[in-house]
C-alpha cells in the first residue's frame, strides 16, 4: 500500500528550529525509522515550503496512492487552495502536527484542511506521524474510503 508523507513549510528545519517545540531530530532520520517500523507500507516522503508545489504533489499522488499523511504546517490555518486540493483527490488524508496546535496561539486553533481529512492528530511530537501510519497499516484494502 503506497502512502505519502507530505510536509509543508519550515518542516525542513526539524532538528534545527525551536527544539523545545519540534525536538532535535531531522525528519529524514525519523523517516528511516518509519520505513523500518512499517514494512507493509510503501512509504514515500516529500517536503516543500511552497504552497503550489504541495498542491501539485497532492494532485500527483491523490488518485494512485492509498493514503497521505500531511503536515501542512502554517498552511493548515490559511490555505483554501490546499483545502480544495485535498477535497478534490481520492486518497484519504490524515492531518498531523508535531505540536499541540490547541495549546499554541489562537490562530492555530482553526484548520482549513481538517474538514476534508479522514482525521487529525496533533501534539504527540514526531509520533503523530507514527499514529497516522498505524491507521493506514490497520486498514484492509476495501476499508480505504475516499473523500466526500
C-alpha positions in Angstrom: 0.0 0.0 0.0 1.5 3.3 -1.1 1.4 6.1 1.5 2.9 9.6 1.1 4.2 11.6 4.0 3.9 15.2 2.9 5.4 18.0 4.9 4.8 21.7 4.4 6.7 24.9 5.2 9.6 25.0 7.7 9.5 21.3 8.4 12.8 21.0 6.5 14.2 22.7 9.6 13.2 19.9 12.1 16.1 19.3 14.4 17.3 22.9 14.0 14.4 25.2 14.7 12.6 25.7 18.0 13.9 22.4 19.5 11.7 22.9 22.6 8.6 22.6 20.3 9.8 20.4 17.5 12.6 18.3 19.0 16.1 17.8 17.9 15.8 15.2 15.1 15.6 15.8 11.4 12.6 14.3 9.6 14.9 12.4 7.2 16.3 10.5 10.2 12.9 9.8 11.6 11.6 8.7 8.1 14.2 5.9 8.0 12.7 4.6 11.3 9.2 4.8 10.0 10.2 2.8 6.9 11.6 0.1 9.2 8.6 0.2 11.5 6.0 -0.1 8.7 7.4 -2.7 6.2 3.9 -3.4 4.9 3.5 0.2 3.7 5.4 1.6 0.7 6.3 4.9 2.2 7.5 8.0 0.3 8.4 11.4 1.6 8.2 14.9 0.2 8.6 18.3 1.7 8.1 21.8 0.2 7.9 25.3 1.6 5.8 26.3 -1.4 2.0 26.1 -1.4 1.7 25.4 -5.1 4.3 22.6 -5.0 2.4 20.9 -2.2 -0.8 21.2 -4.2 0.9 19.7 -7.3 2.1 16.8 -5.1 -1.4 16.2 -3.8 -2.7 16.1 -7.4 0.2 13.8 -8.5 -0.4 11.1 -5.9 -4.0 11.7 -4.8 -5.5 9.3 -7.3 -3.0 6.5 -7.2 -1.7 6.3 -3.6 -3.9 4.7 -0.9 -3.2 7.4 1.7 -1.4 10.6 2.6 -0.1 11.8 6.0 0.0 15.5 5.7 1.6 18.1 8.0 0.7 21.3 6.1 2.5 23.5 8.7 1.2 27.1 8.8 -0.8 26.5 5.6 -3.1 24.4 7.7 -4.6 27.6 9.1 -4.6 29.7 5.9 -4.8 27.8 2.7 -8.1 27.5 0.9 -6.2 26.2 -2.1 -4.7 23.2 -0.2 -8.1 22.6 1.4 -9.6 22.4 -2.1 -6.9 20.1 -3.4 -7.5 17.7 -0.5 -11.2 17.7 -1.2 -10.6 17.1 -4.9 -8.5 13.9 -4.6 -9.5 10.3 -3.8 -6.7 9.3 -1.4 -7.7 9.7 2.3 -5.6 12.3 4.1 -4.7 12.3 7.7 -3.7 15.7 9.1 -0.8 15.6 11.5 1.0 18.2 13.7 4.0 17.7 15.9 2.9 20.3 18.5 -0.5 20.5 20.1 -1.8 23.3 18.0 -4.6 23.9 20.5 -2.0 24.8 23.2 -0.5 27.5 21.0 -1.6 30.8 19.5 -5.4 31.2 18.8 -4.9 31.5 15.1 -3.6 27.9 15.1 -6.8 26.5 16.5 -8.6 26.6 13.1 -7.7 24.1 10.5 -8.8 24.9 6.9 -7.9 21.3 5.9 -9.4 19.2 8.7 -13.0 19.1 7.3 -11.6 17.2 4.2 -9.3 14.9 6.1 -10.0 11.4 7.4 -8.8 12.6 10.8 -6.4 14.8 12.6 -3.5 14.0 15.1 -1.6 16.6 17.0 0.6 17.1 20.0 2.5 13.8 20.1 5.8 15.0 18.6 7.1 13.0 15.7 5.0 10.1 16.9 2.0 11.9 15.4 3.2 10.5 12.1 3.5 7.0 13.5 -0.1 7.2 14.8 -1.3 8.2 11.3 0.6 5.4 9.7 -0.9 2.9 12.1 -4.3 3.9 10.9 -3.3 3.1 7.3 -1.5 -0.1 8.3 -4.6 -1.5 10.0 -6.9 -0.8 7.1 -7.9 -3.6 4.8 -8.0 -2.6 1.2 -11.8 -2.4 1.0 -11.9 -0.1 4.1 -10.0 2.7 2.5 -12.6 5.4 1.9 -12.4 8.3 -0.4 -13.0 11.9 0.5 -16.6 13.1 0.2 
